[in-house]
């Protein structure tokens, strides 16, 4: 049942305080990932306003484009997979957001994030079937909104503003933003009462032109949404300069039925005052002063819009929280998004086969077919799969972060379902090995989940294969932080670098230097700085690779292929299966997955002979690792993929 709008406004302060105090570490992590690329923010109804807030914050703090889309647009768009896709839904049950989620997940964008206010909703169930999705659950304390988005919208917008502020602007204080904004949530505060007094002249006019500056667009967007959805009146939007490009003509012809509401901040005060001074005197103008800048102005304008909506409802005899829904409106709401058709000529290919080829080539199946190159890749995939299914493996070598454990929880032990598969391998006639860029932490974590009687049967290649030992060997790695002679000058150059000072954490090992950003830093930025310093020092022996969280500089001769060689020495000619997530150069699994039987759970190389990702569409990471390992059956002499595992 819909709630009275006034009862929802009464809980705005509670919602803001919750947004300031609730744990947002998962949101911060997702925002860091989003900061590496452009972002598409997707929402319907009131959540579309939250999408506008997200896109604005993304552009403000990262300098990268933020696109706003409805689910229909998102499901039909053909954006580069590097674009982060964020879906926002308070309830997570509408058919549009769910259809868009399925579509975007299957396209395997580098990041798909879903921000939802309800546990156990249809969209959260979709995400739980695809663990690589960043599922961000934040049920607001006020519970489900009424007819119009209120507390969920404020809560989501404030959480996002807090996360972006803390990740990208460590000098700024969220407490300052919150203290600026909180009085706007109190309907009895002096600031809100001054807005109400200014807005009294609006209600005799059917049309309201809302003027805004860059930081108050969110309030304008939400006013248009709420006035339309609750049938409170006609709203037209324009920023102060776009108003001058023809939109002012509405005032010339229909000034008697039109009023103006203007959001004004310090940053746009000059243009606002000059613009409003030219409006004919008989047109009512409501000036809503918003303090602060950036996220404070964004949130302030949103709260102002919520109050204005309430006053409009009182003046026009409509409760915005309970406007009534017609029967045809309910039917409209439950219509499904149109499905994108597929060419029958390509229907003979399984979806997983199409996905594997698309990952390998970076092209759509249709484009490959048009270029007459599809058959080449089909043949290459068929050959690779045939080799996989006809081989008995004497050893399985896995990368760790992103393959055995989710990178987002990389300092937690592997999940039970992965551990069960690792134990199956270790108890078979095959050799289990781990090839990782990390050190003793991997040994500790594996010992917590694998039975001690298996430790001697598990090989660990630490620091990208620089040091190799069995899981029961306490002497490997040796823990020294004194780098080898060929990396010594480079380690000193990194430590004294002005470019890296305070920006990156440096960890030295004998044959490896690891750089990890302390605050947010674009992955390419750290990569470029490392290469610049290598060139400056004249070091010719270092090899630079990247993982999802760091840059590794390793000595020549160090490679995960060292682990392959050591395992092969035990196998008397039997084949080795390698599994990792960063198979595209310069990923730190490139060498590992360049072996003849290399399987990726994420990125792939361009080599048609190996390093394929055979996951079903919309899966990557540890879910794919589990599916690969679960398809291996214990047999005499090792492990073999069950018949038809990849067909």
C-alpha positions, 0 to 999 in steps of 0.5 A: 500500500502506498504511503502518505508523502508527508510520512516519507519526508519525515524520515529524510534525516534518518535516511541521511544519518544512515547513509553517513554511518553504514558500512560502505566498503563494498561500495568503495571497492566497486567505485574504485573499479568503476573509476578505471573507465567510463560508466553507464548508469541505468535506472527506471522511474525514481531510480533514473534520478539516482542514475543521474546522480551516479553519472554526475558524481563519476564525471566530477570525481574521475573526469571520465564520461558518465552516461545515463540510460533507461533499461530499454536503452541499455539493453539495446546499446552496443557499448564497449565492454570496458564501460562499467555498467551500473544498474540501480533499483530500490526494489529490484523487482521491475521487469525492465531492470531485470531484463537489462541486468541479464542482457548486460551480464551476458555481454560480460562488461568489465564491471557490472554493478547492481545497487539494490535496496531489497534482499532476496529480490529478483535482480539480486537472485540474478546477480547471485548466479553470476558472482563476478557482478558487484552486488551492492545491497543497501536496504534503507531504514525507512523501508520501501518507498511509496508511489514516488522514490524518496528515501531510497533515492536520497539514501542511494545518492548520499551513499554514492556521494560518500563513496566517491568522495572518500575514494577520489578526494581524500582531502575532502570530508564527507562530514562537511558534506553531511553537515551542509546537507542535513538541515535540508532534510528537516522540513522545519529548518529555516532554510527549507521554510525560506524555500517554501516561502519563495515557492508560493507563487508557483502554484497558480501556474500550470507550467514550471520552468526549472533552471539549474546549474551543473551541480543542481541538475539532479534536483531539476531532473527529479522535479520533472520526474515527480511532477509527471509521475504524480500528475502535479503539473508540467515541468520543463528543464533547462540549464541557465545557458541552454534556456537562452537557446530558444527555450525562453520563447515559451515564456514569451508566448505562454508567460501567463501560465508559466512560473520559474523555479531556479536552483542557485549556488555560489558557483552559478550565482552570477549567470543565474542573477543575470538570467533571472533579471531579464525575465518579464516581471509578471512571471513568478520566480522562486529562487532556491538557494543551495549551499555548498558545491559538488556533492553537497549541492547535488544532494541539496538540490535533490532534497529541495526537489522532494520538498517542492513536490510535497508543497505542490501536492498540498496546493493542488490537492494530490498526495504525491505518495498516493496519487492512484494507479490506473488499471492500464498503468499496471498493465504497462508496468508489467510489459516485457522489454523486446528481445533482440533477435538472432540470425537463424544462420548462426543458430547452430552455434551454442551460446557458449561457443559464440561467447568463447569466439567473441571473447577471443576475437573481440568481435561479434559473431555477426561481424566475423561471419560477414568478414568470412573469418568465422569458420577459422575461429570455429575450427580453432575452437573445435581443435582446442576443445578436442585436445582438451577432451582427449587428454589425460592430465597429469597435473593442474596448475592454477593462478590464485587471485581471480582464479582460486579466490575472488580478487575482491576477497583475495585475503580470505581463504578459498570458498568450500566449493573450490576447496573441494575441487582442489582436494579432489585433484590433490587426492588423484594421481595428478599433481596440483600446483598453484602459480601466484604473484603472492608470497607466504599469505597464499601458503597460510590460506591454503593450509587453513582449507586443505587437510595436512596430509595433502600438503606435501602433494601440492606445489606452490610457485611464489612470486610468479615462479621465482620460488617454488616449494611444496605446501608443507615446506616452511622455508619457501618462500624465504621472506627476504626483502633484499632484491637480487642485484639486477633489480637493486637499482630499480628498487632504489629508483622506485623508493626515491621516485617523486611520482610514486611517493605516497601514491604506491606501496612498494614490496621488495622480494628477492626476484620481484618488486610489487607496486600497489596503489595506496589511493585510487590510481588508474591501472595504466598510470601505475603501469606507465610510471613503472615503465618510465622509471625502468627506462630512466634507470637503463634496466634491461633485465626486468619484466613487467606484468600486471594483475587486477590489483598490482604491477609486478616487476620481476627479474629475467628468467622468472616466470610462471612457466618455471612452475610448469617445468617443475610439474612436468619433471614429475609427470614423465611426459603427461600433459599439464592443464593450466588455468588463470584469469589474466591471459591477455598480455601483459597480464601476469597469467600470459605465460601460464596460459600460453601453454598448449592446454591453457584455460582462462576464466576471464581475459584471453590472448589472441592465440587461436591455439590456446588460452580460450575461455569456455565459460557460458555467457555472463560468467567469469572468475571463480565460478568458471574455475569451479565449472572447469574443475568440476568437469574433470573426472578422476581416472587412472593416471590423472584427470580427464574432462568428462565427455561433452564437457565443452560441447 
